[in-house]
Every structure is written in structure tokens, then in C-alpha cells.
Amino acid sequence: MKSAISRRAAIATLGTGIAGMTAAGIALPRTTLAAMSSAAGIFAGGSLEGPNGLVQFSIFATRIQLDDEAEPIIRGAFSWIDPKGLDGEPLLLELVNLADYGRGDNDNTRFMSGTVSVNGEGEEPFGVFLTDNGTIGFETDNIQLAVGPPATGLTGTPIPEEPGSGFTYEAAANITSGNVQLINFT
């Protein structure tokens, strides 16, 4: 079955592919990147000590600015699993909408914001800062996450059209196993 795909979606898919190839160390010809005035991304995954014990997470985001487009293309993924995060019960946060991705307070920090579901339900605002402090195995990367009302004070974090339950969750820790990796395409 064939389906139509917009130019914008095709370029976003290309950006995701470029991120994967870049992560794998595959060199791309400069002409492939010619339509992009800038592109960057981040991927991270691993575990850390959360507020209730060991947490596992997986994060990806990319921002591509095309020469002929006013708005950048932003795509990403976010999953956060805290086995004891909801009053001792498992907590799963998953991306519903990625509203913004960009540079944080310094060259090594990136910021994502948008909305997440809580155990597959609802839509709560979230904001996350990820810091890449250096080479995996030698330096410790870190993460700061806020979900619910604490996230609405973070720059660019949207308030859902239909406010959620008032659910609140926060975590800030060094990554104990895994990595944060910044990617620059241009």
C-alpha cells in the first residue's frame, strides 16, 4: 500500500537517518547536507539513581534547519522507566509531543520540552536537560527532568490544552550506566 509523504516529513526522516549514520561513523558527502543550513541532535540512554531507585531512560532529538524553510524540523523520542516511581508502583513516561529541542546553558547541555504520557494515559508537560561531560567511560554525564507543574516554569515547555492531573515528578542525577552523546551534522 502506498502512502503520501510530505517534503518536510521526508527531510525529517533523512535527518534521523543521518543521525544514525553519524553515530555509526559513516561519512556523508557534503552535497547530502547542502539543503540544511544547520542540523544537530542528541541521543542518550542508560540508567541512573532516581528519586525511588534505579531508573532507565532512552532519549533522542534532532533539530534541522533547511535553507528554504522558516521553521526548523524537530523530531525526537523519550522514554523513562522508574519501577517504583508512582507510590511504589511502576512509572512509564513516554513522549506525546516534542515542542522544542535546543542548546542549554552551555555548549555541552541540550534541552527538550513537550508533553509526555504517564503510564500510557494523559498528557503532562515535561522538560529535560542533558549534559555531555566527555568521553564515555571517563566522564560522568547528567540529566535533570521535571514533569507536571514544575516543568511549566522551564523555557519553552508548553502547557497542554487540556491540563493533566497535576502529576509531579522530578529527578536530577549523574548517569551511572550509559551515555549522553551530542551530534553536530554541519
N, C-alpha and C positions, 0 to 999 in steps of 0.2 A: 504494500500500500504506500503510495507517495503522499508526502505532505509538504505544504509550502513552508519555506523558512525565510524570514526577513534578512536583509543585508546585515542589520545590526546584530541579530542572533548568530549569523554565520561568522561575523568578526569576533563576537564574544567566544564562540566555540573555538575559533582559531587561537585566541588569546589563551584559553585554557590548555589547548594542545601545546602552544609554545611554552607555557609554564612547565608542563610535564617534560617536554624535550629539554628545556633548560636544566631542570632538576636532574635529568639523566645525563647531562653533559653533551648533548648533541648540538653541534654548531649549525646555525641557520644562516643562509645567505642574506646579506643586507637588504636585498630587494624585497624579501618577505616582510620586512619590518617597515618598508617605505611609507605605507599609508598611516602609520602610527607616529604621532608627534611625541608621545611618551607612553610608557607602559611599565607597570611594576606589580609585584604580588608578594604574597607571604603564604607559607604553609607551615603548619605546626602540628605536633601530635605527641602524645605521651601520657605521663601521669604525674601527679603532684599530691602533696598533702593538702586536702581541702579542709573546710570547717568541721567535717564529720568523719575524716579519714581519707583513704586513698581515692582520688578522682582520676578518671581517664577522659581525654579530650582529643578532638580532631578538628582542625581549622584550616581553611583555605580561602584566600581572597585575591582578586586581581582587579586592577583599575587600568583601563586602556583609553587613551585619548586619541581619537582619529583626527587627522588633519582637517577633514571636511565636516566634522560634527561639533556642535556646540557643547553637548553634554557628554561626559565620559561614560563608558560602559563599565559597570561594576557588577561582578559576579562573585559568588562565594559559597562556602558550606561551613556549618558549625554544628558540632555535637559535643555534649558534655554529660558524662555519666557519673553521678555521685550515689553509690549504693545505699548510703544512709542519709541522704540529703533532705528528705521530706519527713521530718519527725521519725527518723529511724527507718523509713521506707525508701526504696529506690527512687532516684530523681533522674529523669532524662530531659535535657534541654536540647531542642533541635531548631535550626534556623527556619523561620517562616518567610521573613523579608529582610534582605540586606539593603539598608538605606544608604550607608556611607562606609567608605574604606579610604584610609589615607595615612599620611605621616603623623606620628605623635609628637611628643615634646622634644625629641632629639632624632638624630639620623638612624638610630638603631630601634626605634619604637614605632609600631604601627597601631592603628585604631580601627575597630569595626563597630558599627552600631546598626540597630534594626529591631526586629521583633523575633521572639522565639516561642515555641510551644512548650508547655510544661506537661510532661508525660503524655504527649500527643494531643493535648487539649489547650484551647485558648490562645491568646496572643499577648505576650508581655514584652515591654521594651527591654533591650539589653545594650550594654556597651562593654567592650573588652579591649584592653591594652596588652600588647605582646611585645616583649623586648628581646632582641637577639644580641646577646652579650659576647658572642665569639664562636670559635670553633667547637663543634660538638665533641664532648668528652673532656674538654679543657676548661670551659667557662660555663657558668650556670645562667640559663635563660629564665625569664619570669613572665608571669601573667597576672592580670588584675581583671576581674569580672564583676559586673553589677547587673542584676536583673530586677525588674519591677520599679517601684518608685525611686530607689537610689540611682537608677540608670538615667532617669529623665533629666537629671542635672548635668549629664555629660554632653559635651558639644556634639550636635548632630543626631542625638538619639531621639527618634520620633515617639510621640505618644499615640498609641493605636486609636483608630476612630472609635472603636468600642473598647473602653477601658477594661482591663483584665480584673482579676480577683483581688488585686492588691498584694499578690505574692511577692516576697522579697527574698533575694539570695545574693550573697556576696562572697568572693574568695579572692585572695591575693597571696601568691606563693611562688617560690622558685620551682622550676620543673625538676623533678627528681629523676625521671627517666624519659628521654625523648629530646626534642629539639624544636626551636623556632628558627626558620630559615627565610631571610629576605631575598627576593628575586628582583633584579632590575634587567629589563629586556633591552633598553636602549643606552 
